[in-house]
Amino acid sequence: MKILKITLLSATALFVSSIFAQSKTIVEVAVANENFTTLVTAVTVADLVDTLSSEGPFTVFAPVNSAFEALPAGTVETLLAPESKNALSGLLTYHVVAGKYMAADVIKAIKENKGSFPVKTVQGGMITLSLNGDNVMLKDEKGNMATVVIADVAASNGVIHAIDTVVMPK
């Protein structure tokens, strides 16, 4: 029940943020939302602020704070360490797809491709998008699944879809 309440509060905050997001970049939208503080810290440490503030367009499958908190103890701290910058950058860019894919586009592509839609990430790996009922799901290269909990948070250089799990490249 607590997760449902958090998700509903997150949804409201993201919806309100999206109203003003049209003139803000993906990074500015994330900075303005308390549900992405861990992501924003990671993007800053990985020196990806300029990249994700550039023209794009990008689609970012953005893990919410609770997604990072669900990782094994010490994982986030290890990734944020200076010596892990390359690994962190790879992990974060695995959550980014070149182009702007709104939820309706994703759902259409999934249906047109017999239930799954593989997409190449900026990192170079693949994620596979599918549907579970009305939910868009992401399957990473290790077989882990994430659910899009908030879709279509618009930004001037793309779109953010909030996800409940950090997806992992090979």
C-alpha positions as CSV (number, residue, x, y, z in Angstrom):
1,M,0.0,0.0,0.0
2,K,2.9,2.4,0.8
3,I,4.4,1.8,-2.7
4,L,1.0,2.6,-4.2
5,K,0.7,5.9,-2.3
6,I,4.3,6.8,-3.3
7,T,3.5,5.9,-6.9
8,L,0.4,8.0,-6.9
9,L,2.2,11.0,-5.3
10,S,5.0,10.6,-7.9
11,A,2.4,10.5,-10.7
12,T,0.9,13.7,-9.5
13,A,4.2,15.4,-9.1
14,L,5.4,14.2,-12.5
15,F,2.1,15.3,-14.2
16,V,2.3,18.8,-12.7
17,S,6.0,19.0,-13.7
18,S,5.2,17.9,-17.2
19,I,2.8,20.8,-17.7
20,F,5.8,23.2,-17.3
21,A,8.4,20.8,-18.9
22,Q,7.9,21.8,-22.5
23,S,10.5,24.5,-22.2
24,K,12.8,22.5,-19.8
25,T,15.4,20.0,-20.9
26,I,15.3,16.4,-19.6
27,V,17.9,17.3,-17.0
28,E,15.9,20.4,-15.8
29,V,12.7,18.3,-15.5
30,A,14.5,15.7,-13.5
31,V,16.2,18.3,-11.2
32,A,12.8,19.8,-10.5
33,N,11.3,16.5,-9.4
34,E,12.1,15.1,-6.0
35,N,11.5,11.5,-7.2
36,F,14.7,11.7,-9.3
37,T,17.3,13.0,-6.8
38,T,19.4,9.8,-7.0
39,L,19.3,9.9,-10.8
40,V,20.2,13.5,-11.0
41,T,23.2,12.9,-8.7
42,A,24.3,10.0,-10.8
43,V,23.9,12.0,-14.1
44,T,26.0,14.8,-12.5
45,V,28.8,12.4,-11.3
46,A,28.9,10.7,-14.7
47,D,29.3,14.1,-16.5
48,L,26.1,13.4,-18.6
49,V,24.4,16.7,-17.8
50,D,25.5,18.4,-21.0
51,T,24.7,15.4,-23.1
52,L,21.1,15.1,-21.7
53,S,20.7,18.8,-22.0
54,S,21.6,18.8,-25.6
55,E,19.2,19.1,-28.5
56,G,18.3,15.3,-28.7
57,P,15.7,14.2,-29.0
58,F,16.0,11.5,-26.3
59,T,13.7,9.1,-24.6
60,V,14.9,8.5,-21.0
61,F,13.6,5.5,-19.0
62,A,14.3,7.2,-15.7
63,P,14.5,5.1,-12.5
64,V,12.8,6.7,-9.6
65,N,14.6,7.0,-6.3
66,S,13.0,3.8,-4.9
67,A,14.4,1.9,-7.9
68,F,17.9,2.8,-6.9
69,E,17.1,2.0,-3.2
70,A,16.1,-1.5,-4.3
71,L,19.6,-2.3,-5.6
72,P,21.8,-4.4,-3.4
73,A,23.3,-2.5,-0.4
74,G,26.4,-0.5,-1.4
75,T,25.7,-0.6,-5.2
76,V,24.7,3.1,-5.5
77,E,27.7,4.3,-3.4
78,T,30.0,2.1,-5.5
79,L,28.7,3.5,-8.7
80,L,29.0,7.1,-7.5
81,A,32.7,6.6,-6.6
82,P,35.1,8.4,-9.0
83,E,36.7,5.2,-10.1
84,S,33.3,3.9,-11.3
85,K,32.6,6.8,-13.6
86,N,32.8,4.7,-16.8
87,A,30.5,2.0,-15.3
88,L,28.0,4.6,-14.1
89,S,28.0,6.3,-17.5
90,G,27.4,3.0,-19.2
91,L,24.5,2.2,-16.8
92,L,22.9,5.5,-17.2
93,T,23.2,5.7,-21.0
94,Y,21.6,2.2,-21.1
95,H,18.4,4.0,-19.9
96,V,18.5,6.4,-22.9
97,V,17.2,5.8,-26.4
98,A,17.9,8.2,-29.3
99,G,14.6,9.7,-30.6
100,K,11.4,10.7,-28.9
101,Y,9.1,7.7,-28.2
102,M,5.8,8.8,-26.6
103,A,3.8,6.0,-24.9
104,A,1.4,5.7,-27.8
105,D,4.3,5.2,-30.2
106,V,5.8,2.5,-28.0
107,I,2.5,0.7,-27.6
108,K,1.9,0.8,-31.3
109,A,5.4,-0.5,-32.1
110,I,4.9,-3.3,-29.5
111,K,1.6,-4.4,-31.1
112,E,3.0,-4.1,-34.6
113,N,6.0,-6.3,-33.7
114,K,3.9,-9.2,-32.3
115,G,4.2,-8.2,-28.6
116,S,7.7,-6.9,-28.2
117,F,9.8,-4.0,-29.5
118,P,13.6,-4.2,-29.1
119,V,15.3,-0.8,-29.0
120,K,19.0,0.1,-29.1
121,T,20.1,2.3,-26.2
122,V,22.7,5.1,-26.4
123,Q,25.0,2.8,-24.5
124,G,24.8,0.3,-27.4
125,G,22.9,-2.4,-25.6
126,M,19.3,-3.5,-26.2
127,I,16.2,-3.3,-24.1
128,T,13.0,-5.0,-25.1
129,L,9.7,-3.2,-24.6
130,S,6.5,-5.2,-24.2
131,L,3.1,-5.0,-22.6
132,N,1.7,-6.6,-19.4
133,G,-1.9,-5.7,-19.5
134,D,-1.9,-1.9,-19.8
135,N,1.7,-1.5,-18.5
136,V,4.7,-1.0,-20.7
137,M,7.5,-3.2,-19.5
138,L,11.2,-3.1,-20.2
139,K,13.3,-6.2,-20.2
140,D,17.1,-5.7,-19.9
141,E,19.9,-7.8,-21.3
142,K,20.1,-9.8,-18.0
143,G,16.4,-10.7,-18.1
144,N,15.3,-8.2,-15.4
145,M,12.0,-6.4,-15.8
146,A,11.0,-2.8,-15.1
147,T,7.5,-1.2,-15.3
148,V,6.8,2.2,-16.7
149,V,5.0,3.9,-13.8
150,I,4.7,7.4,-15.3
151,A,4.7,7.9,-19.1
152,D,5.1,10.9,-21.3
153,V,6.8,13.5,-19.1
154,A,7.6,16.0,-21.9
155,A,10.8,18.0,-22.1
156,S,12.1,20.4,-24.7
157,N,14.6,17.7,-25.9
158,G,12.6,14.6,-25.6
159,V,10.5,12.6,-23.2
160,I,10.9,10.9,-19.8
161,H,9.2,7.7,-18.8
162,A,9.6,6.9,-15.1
163,I,10.4,3.3,-14.3
164,D,10.3,1.3,-11.1
165,T,13.6,-0.7,-11.5
166,V,17.1,0.1,-12.6
167,V,17.7,-1.9,-15.8
168,M,21.1,-3.4,-16.3
169,P,23.3,-3.9,-19.4
170,K,25.3,-7.1,-19.9
